[in-house]
Amino acid sequence: MKQLTSPKSTFLLEAPLEVLHNESQEWLEEIEFWKDEAAFFYSFIIEKTKRNPSAFITKDAKDIEKHLVYISAEKLDDLKIEVQVHEKFLYRLIDNVKLDDQLYRSRHKAITDKIHLFENEFKEMKRKIFLNVEKTIIKKKIVNT
């Protein structure tokens, strides 16, 4: 049976707020990296299909291209905004000790789950890109022999 939460994230939820803040900052850095990575893959696919339209299987390339646009334009922006709002809530929490930090912690857990889901989705999309490139290379070798 697959574990729903990792021991690390469970441990972190009980950690001091500063630790959760650091994790949020890491998320923001990771989101920016994913955006750069998605832009790289998008440019790569566009360039490869322009140079040689048969290089990528057209439907696969178009599906990947659309997914990359969706990831960059929506999913990553939504995640970034959610983490930024989460950080603003932390600042309010620090300024007003009467606020309950359990709400912050439960939101943190929800964002942790979203980050993990996105990371898995992104890895799967990258696998598709790499498989497509591999098929193209094999196809090219067969044609050239």
C-alpha positions in Angstrom: 0.0 0.0 0.0 1.3 3.4 -1.0 2.0 5.8 1.9 0.0 9.0 1.6 2.3 11.3 3.4 6.0 11.0 3.8 7.6 10.8 7.2 9.6 13.9 6.3 6.5 16.0 5.6 4.8 14.7 8.7 7.9 15.6 10.8 8.1 19.0 9.1 4.5 19.8 10.0 5.4 19.7 13.7 8.6 21.7 13.1 8.9 25.4 14.1 7.3 27.9 11.7 10.8 29.0 10.6 11.4 25.6 9.2 8.1 25.6 7.3 9.0 29.1 6.0 12.3 27.7 4.7 10.5 24.9 3.0 8.1 27.4 1.3 11.1 29.4 0.1 12.6 26.2 -1.4 9.2 25.6 -3.1 9.4 29.0 -4.7 12.9 28.3 -6.0 11.8 24.9 -7.3 8.8 26.5 -9.1 11.1 29.0 -10.8 13.4 26.1 -11.8 10.4 24.1 -13.2 9.3 27.1 -15.2 12.8 27.4 -16.7 12.8 23.7 -17.4 9.4 23.8 -19.0 10.5 26.7 -21.2 13.6 24.8 -22.3 11.6 21.7 -23.2 9.0 23.8 -25.1 11.8 25.6 -27.1 13.5 22.2 -27.7 10.3 20.6 -29.1 9.4 23.7 -31.2 13.0 23.8 -32.7 13.1 20.1 -33.4 9.8 20.0 -35.1 10.6 23.1 -37.2 13.9 21.7 -38.4 12.5 18.3 -39.1 8.7 17.9 -38.9 9.0 14.1 -38.9 11.5 14.2 -36.1 8.9 13.9 -33.5 5.7 12.0 -33.8 3.5 14.9 -34.6 0.6 14.1 -32.2 2.9 13.3 -29.4 4.9 16.5 -29.9 1.7 18.6 -30.0 0.3 16.9 -26.9 3.6 17.6 -25.0 3.7 21.1 -26.3 0.1 21.8 -25.1 0.9 20.2 -21.7 4.0 22.4 -21.3 2.0 25.5 -22.1 -0.6 24.5 -19.5 2.1 23.7 -16.9 3.9 27.0 -17.5 0.9 29.3 -17.9 -1.4 27.8 -15.3 -0.2 25.2 -12.9 3.1 26.7 -11.9 1.7 30.2 -11.7 -1.1 28.9 -9.5 1.3 27.0 -7.3 3.5 30.1 -7.0 0.6 32.3 -6.0 -0.6 29.7 -3.5 2.8 29.5 -1.8 3.1 33.3 -1.8 -0.3 33.7 -0.1 0.8 31.0 2.3 3.9 33.0 3.2 1.8 36.2 3.7 -0.4 34.2 6.1 2.8 33.2 8.0 3.8 36.9 8.4 0.3 37.7 9.8 0.7 34.7 12.1 4.0 35.9 13.4 2.7 39.4 13.9 -0.4 38.2 15.7 0.3 35.4 18.2 -3.4 35.0 18.8 -3.8 33.3 15.4 -3.8 29.6 15.4 -0.8 28.1 13.7 -2.7 24.8 13.1 -4.5 26.4 10.1 -1.1 27.4 8.7 0.2 23.9 9.2 -2.8 22.3 7.6 -2.5 24.6 4.6 1.2 23.8 4.5 0.4 20.1 4.3 -2.1 20.7 1.5 0.5 22.7 -0.5 3.1 20.0 0.2 0.7 17.4 -1.4 0.1 19.6 -4.4 3.9 20.1 -4.9 4.5 16.4 -4.8 1.6 15.7 -7.2 3.0 18.3 -9.6 6.5 17.0 -9.3 5.3 13.5 -10.3 3.2 14.9 -13.2 6.2 16.9 -14.4 8.5 13.9 -14.2 6.0 11.8 -16.3 5.9 14.5 -18.9 9.7 14.6 -19.1 9.7 10.8 -19.5 7.4 11.3 -22.5 9.8 13.8 -24.0 12.8 11.6 -23.5 11.0 8.6 -25.0 10.0 10.7 -28.0 13.6 11.8 -28.5 14.8 8.2 -28.1 12.3 7.0 -30.7 13.4 9.8 -33.0 17.0 8.8 -32.7 16.3 5.1 -33.3 14.1 6.1 -36.3 16.9 8.3 -37.7 19.5 5.5 -37.3 17.3 3.0 -39.1 16.8 5.5 -42.0 20.5 6.3 -42.3 21.6 2.6 -42.3 
